[in-house]
Amino acid sequence: MGGMDAMSRPFKQHQGESRRSSLVKQLLIGFGLSLTTVGLATLWVNHRLIQTDLERQVQERAQTITQSLEFSTEGLLELENQSLLRRVVQNYATLPAVVEVAIVNPTGEPLAQSRQVHQTRSYAERYPELAVALTQASESGVDMSQTIILDGKPVLVQLLPFQSTLFGTAGQRGLAIVMLDLHQMRRDAGRTLLASTVTLMIGVILILLLMGRLLQRQVLRPLNLLDQSVNLSKQTGLFSLPQGIPPNEIGFLATTFDRVFKQLEAYDQLQTEIAQRRQIEAVLRESEARERLKSNELEVTLQELRKAQTQLIQNEKMSSLGQLVAGVAHEINNPVNFIHGNLHHANQYIQDLLELLNLYQKYAPSIADIQDKEEGIDLDFLQEDLPKLLSSMKVGADRIREIVQSLRAFSRLDEAEVKDVDIHEGIDSTLMILHNRLRAKSDHAAIQVVKDYGELPKIECYAGQLNQVFMNILSNAIDALDEQNLHRAAEEVATNPSQITIRTRFVEGDRVSIQIIDNGPGMVEAVQQRLFDPFFTTKPVGKGTGMGMSISYQIVVDRHHGT
């Protein structure tokens, strides 16, 4: 490991030097590109200015030469001194960039010209491209200029019209003509631009060399010292400011490194403490989650046990009630059937005896003792009232039979099998059991029951369990109405009596709708949300277990798949 560290340190040092060298190259290249861009932009602007100024200078030079030529030759023309005129023209032709100088008369014939021409021709014939310009300048008296190609080179031709007594007074004008070599002048301007470019590039190179030297002394050396201190701090864990760092931005960077290393050391220690605390907190949270899960499981189990216990007690109570009711109904049913069956015969016998008695009264002789007895027992009243008495006895017996029938129907609470039953019979039997709570008493008003029964077929269901549902719902409705009547005046109760409406309808298939509605105060939203929760009750302690509606919900939804 030590050997590998020794090998890695020079490699890292080489990498650091490469990075610093790359930084210098980037800076120098950046400065060089910037200077070159600025220089080229300056040269381009200078070139454009030179070109613009060149055109202006050429124009001005041509005008100056033609004006000087016209002024110099005006007197010579008057004196008709041709030799001196040609000498003046030749002298002007020796000026730099001057290609040709000529003096022509109004007809275009040269009076003097710097170029020697073997055949005497007019100037327009020699230069056909100048014919139009020569004519216009001579006739208008306005100086003109035109660029033509002469011997493959661009030439600027300047035309200056002038008058002379030799030409007469008819507005005839001669022309002073000067031709300047534009190619030579442009070449001179190019050489000037090239010299400027070379000077600029030499200046850029010198500036870059100077900047490289300054960067080496002011940037690279301090950065190298700072890099060595950083690498040393990786081994020792301590950072010390190196000597020789200038008090500039690099010095500020070194001071910042010193503060950062100290903060990193404190941060590492803090991170270690935080990691330990987080590990402890994670263990605590995990333990807390396990305990909370166990607590929730125990709570759910306890609630299920309480629910099962309460339901078992409720089922046992209802089963006992069913057995008791079935036993009472059976004991009453036998003598009632005996009485009900004999009432018919007794009524028939009495009718026969009364008919026989009427025959005796009609055909037998009157006997004083018998008449006295008839008057004593009020025989006429007995004959009239005895059938009524038997009829009322029959009505009472029928009523007892109906009660027994309802008791026997309600006593099917403990039946576990599914049967086809009459829903209305189960509702009526439940109402018969609750009849004592529905009728008026001294401490509460009567509760009306409105039966809005529809045509229902027999429904396959658990009859006893449905009777238990009817019992729970009707009991809650009666409790709510009794509680409401405690807070109402007698006049209000009489005007708006308590009422329970039972409505049944056939839906489809094997499904029916059973609605039990009361005109009580209703329930608030919070109670509605928890209505079917186990052990939830709004009744005082001791008056309700909170399981009635929960059991009813299970019977309707779970056992019968209703809603």
GIBEL-V976603 format. One record per backbone hydrogen bond with DSSP energy under -1.0 kcal/mol. CO is the residue of the C=O (numbers start at 1). NH is the residue of the N-H. E is the energy in kcal/mol with one decimal. If there is no record, write none. Layout:
BEGIN
co nh e
CO NH E
CO NH E
END
This chain:
BEGIN
co nh e
1 5 -2.4
2 6 -2.4
3 7 -2.1
4 8 -2.4
5 9 -2.0
7 11 -1.3
8 12 -2.7
9 13 -2.8
10 14 -2.9
11 15 -2.3
12 16 -2.7
13 17 -2.6
14 18 -2.6
15 19 -2.5
16 20 -2.5
17 21 -3.0
18 22 -2.7
19 23 -2.3
20 24 -2.5
21 25 -2.7
22 26 -2.8
23 27 -2.8
24 28 -3.3
25 29 -3.3
26 30 -2.7
27 31 -3.2
28 32 -3.5
29 33 -3.1
30 34 -2.5
31 35 -3.3
32 36 -3.3
33 37 -2.9
34 38 -2.8
35 39 -3.2
36 40 -3.5
37 41 -2.7
38 42 -2.6
39 43 -3.2
40 44 -3.0
41 45 -2.6
42 46 -3.1
43 47 -3.4
44 48 -2.7
45 49 -2.7
46 50 -3.1
47 51 -2.9
48 52 -2.7
49 53 -3.4
50 54 -3.1
51 55 -2.2
52 56 -1.9
53 57 -3.3
54 58 -3.1
55 59 -2.3
56 60 -2.9
57 61 -3.2
58 62 -2.7
59 63 -2.4
60 64 -2.7
61 65 -2.7
62 66 -2.5
63 67 -2.6
64 68 -2.8
65 69 -3.0
66 70 -2.9
67 71 -2.5
68 72 -2.8
69 73 -2.3
70 74 -1.0
73 77 -2.1
74 78 -1.4
75 79 -1.9
76 81 -2.2
80 82 -1.2
81 85 -1.7
82 86 -2.5
83 87 -1.9
84 88 -2.3
85 89 -2.2
86 90 -2.5
87 91 -2.4
88 92 -2.2
89 93 -1.6
91 94 -1.1
92 95 -1.3
95 98 -1.8
97 181 -3.4
100 179 -2.8
101 114 -2.7
102 177 -3.2
103 111 -4.3
103 112 -1.7
104 175 -2.2
105 108 -2.3
108 123 -3.5
109 105 -2.5
112 103 -3.3
122 126 -1.7
123 127 -2.4
127 130 -2.1
128 131 -1.6
130 134 -2.9
131 135 -2.2
132 136 -2.6
133 137 -2.6
134 138 -2.2
135 139 -2.4
136 140 -3.0
137 141 -2.0
144 159 -3.6
146 157 -3.3
148 155 -3.3
150 153 -1.4
153 150 -3.1
154 182 -1.5
154 183 -1.0
155 148 -2.9
156 180 -2.5
157 146 -2.2
158 178 -1.8
159 144 -2.0
160 176 -2.5
162 174 -2.6
164 167 -1.7
174 162 -2.3
175 104 -2.4
176 160 -2.0
177 102 -2.6
178 158 -2.8
179 99 -3.3
179 100 -1.2
180 156 -2.4
181 185 -1.5
182 186 -2.7
183 187 -2.3
184 188 -2.3
185 189 -2.1
186 190 -2.4
187 191 -2.3
188 192 -1.9
189 193 -2.3
190 194 -2.8
191 195 -2.2
192 196 -2.0
193 197 -2.4
194 198 -2.7
195 199 -2.2
196 200 -2.4
197 201 -2.7
198 202 -2.4
199 203 -2.2
200 204 -2.6
201 205 -2.6
202 206 -2.3
203 207 -2.6
204 208 -2.6
205 209 -2.5
206 210 -2.5
207 211 -2.8
208 212 -2.9
209 213 -2.1
210 214 -2.5
211 215 -3.1
212 216 -2.3
213 217 -2.0
214 218 -3.5
215 219 -2.1
215 220 -2.8
216 221 -1.8
219 223 -2.4
220 224 -2.5
221 225 -2.2
222 226 -2.5
223 227 -2.6
224 228 -2.3
225 229 -2.0
226 230 -2.1
227 231 -2.6
228 232 -2.3
229 233 -2.0
230 234 -1.3
232 236 -2.4
233 237 -2.7
246 248 -2.2
248 252 -2.4
249 253 -2.4
250 254 -2.6
251 255 -2.4
252 256 -2.4
253 257 -2.5
254 258 -2.1
255 259 -2.2
256 260 -2.9
257 261 -2.9
258 262 -1.8
259 263 -2.6
260 264 -3.0
261 265 -2.1
262 266 -2.1
263 267 -2.9
264 268 -3.1
265 269 -1.9
266 270 -2.4
267 271 -3.1
268 272 -2.2
269 273 -2.1
270 274 -2.8
271 275 -2.8
272 276 -2.2
273 277 -2.6
274 278 -3.0
275 279 -2.3
276 280 -2.3
277 281 -3.1
278 282 -2.8
279 283 -2.1
280 284 -2.6
281 285 -3.1
282 286 -2.6
283 287 -2.5
284 288 -3.0
285 289 -2.9
286 290 -2.3
287 291 -2.5
288 292 -2.9
289 293 -2.6
290 294 -2.6
291 295 -2.7
292 296 -2.8
293 297 -2.7
294 298 -2.8
295 299 -2.6
296 300 -2.8
297 301 -2.7
298 302 -3.0
299 303 -2.6
300 304 -2.7
301 305 -2.6
302 306 -2.8
303 307 -2.7
304 308 -3.0
305 309 -3.1
306 310 -2.8
307 311 -2.6
308 312 -2.7
309 313 -2.7
310 314 -2.9
311 315 -3.2
312 316 -2.9
313 317 -2.9
314 318 -2.9
315 319 -2.8
316 320 -3.0
317 321 -3.0
318 322 -2.7
319 323 -2.6
320 324 -2.9
321 325 -3.1
322 326 -2.8
323 327 -2.6
324 328 -2.9
325 329 -3.0
326 330 -2.2
327 331 -2.5
328 332 -2.4
329 333 -2.3
330 334 -1.4
332 336 -2.1
333 337 -2.6
334 338 -2.1
335 339 -3.0
336 340 -3.4
337 341 -2.5
338 342 -2.0
339 343 -1.8
342 346 -3.2
343 347 -2.5
344 348 -1.9
345 349 -3.0
346 350 -2.6
347 351 -2.0
348 352 -2.0
349 353 -2.7
350 354 -2.6
351 355 -2.0
352 356 -2.5
353 357 -2.7
354 358 -2.0
355 359 -1.9
356 360 -2.1
357 361 -2.3
358 362 -1.5
359 363 -2.5
360 364 -2.4
367 371 -2.5
368 372 -2.6
369 373 -2.4
370 374 -2.5
371 375 -2.4
372 376 -2.5
373 377 -2.7
374 379 -2.2
378 382 -2.1
379 383 -2.7
380 384 -1.6
381 385 -3.2
382 386 -2.5
385 389 -2.6
386 390 -2.3
387 391 -2.4
388 392 -2.6
389 393 -2.1
390 394 -2.1
391 395 -2.1
392 396 -2.5
393 397 -2.5
394 398 -2.5
395 399 -2.3
396 400 -2.4
397 401 -2.3
398 402 -2.3
399 403 -2.3
400 404 -2.5
401 405 -2.6
402 406 -2.5
403 407 -2.5
404 408 -2.5
405 409 -2.2
406 410 -2.6
407 411 -1.5
409 412 -1.2
412 415 -1.5
419 461 -2.6
421 459 -2.3
422 426 -1.6
423 427 -2.2
424 428 -2.8
425 429 -2.3
426 430 -1.9
427 431 -2.5
428 432 -2.2
429 433 -1.9
430 434 -2.1
432 435 -1.1
434 438 -1.3
435 439 -1.8
438 447 -3.0
444 441 -2.7
448 500 -3.0
450 502 -3.1
452 504 -1.9
459 421 -2.4
461 419 -2.4
461 463 -1.0
462 466 -2.2
463 467 -2.3
464 468 -1.7
465 469 -1.9
466 470 -2.7
467 471 -2.4
468 472 -2.4
469 473 -2.6
470 474 -2.6
471 475 -2.2
472 476 -2.2
473 477 -2.2
474 478 -2.5
475 479 -2.5
476 480 -2.4
477 481 -2.3
478 482 -2.7
479 483 -2.3
480 484 -2.0
481 485 -2.4
482 486 -1.2
484 487 -1.3
485 488 -1.3
489 493 -2.2
490 494 -2.4
491 495 -2.4
492 496 -2.9
498 448 -2.4
499 519 -1.4
500 450 -3.0
501 517 -3.0
502 452 -3.3
503 515 -3.1
505 513 -3.3
508 511 -2.2
511 507 -1.9
513 505 -2.3
515 503 -2.9
517 501 -3.7
524 528 -2.1
525 529 -2.1
530 533 -1.5
533 536 -1.5
540 543 -2.0
547 551 -2.9
548 552 -2.2
549 553 -2.4
550 554 -2.0
551 555 -2.4
552 556 -2.6
553 557 -3.0
554 559 -2.1
555 560 -1.1
556 562 -2.9
END
